[in-house]
Amino acid sequence: MVYGLRTALLGRNTVEAGHCMREYAELLASRNLEHPDSSEERHTLSSVKGVLGVKGAGALLSDALVALVDTRDAGAVPQILRDLTSTADSL
């Protein structure tokens, strides 16, 4: 899986890289290695047009979200990021 992500990134295959990110994030979540709130935020961001993949980072994948975005098709990504930032600031 990680090898696939590396290969996809080196080959500039962003769609495959996004798929690898999603697959790895789901594997970690299925093993209870992702905080439920992080999982919810990841799924919300993943549903936005132009987002190819999202994965958490840090303890229980809750310190940061890393998103791979097709900037040619980003849809509502900027607004979603502002909303997530506002939510994090209120915690």
Stockholm file with secondary structure:
# STOCKHOLM 1.0

chainA/1-91         MVYGLRTALLGRNTVEAGHCMREYAELLASRNLEHPDSSEERHTLSSVKGVLGVKGAGALLSDALVALVDTRDAGAVPQILRDLTSTADSL
#=GR chainA/1-91 SS CHHHHHHHHHTTCHHHHHHHHHHHHHHHHHTTCSCHHHHHHHHHHHTSTTEEEEEEESGGGCSEEEEEECGGGCTTHHHHHHHHHHHHHTC
#=GC SS_cons        CHHHHHHHHHTTCHHHHHHHHHHHHHHHHHTTCSCHHHHHHHHHHHTSTTEEEEEEESGGGCSEEEEEECGGGCTTHHHHHHHHHHHHHTC
//
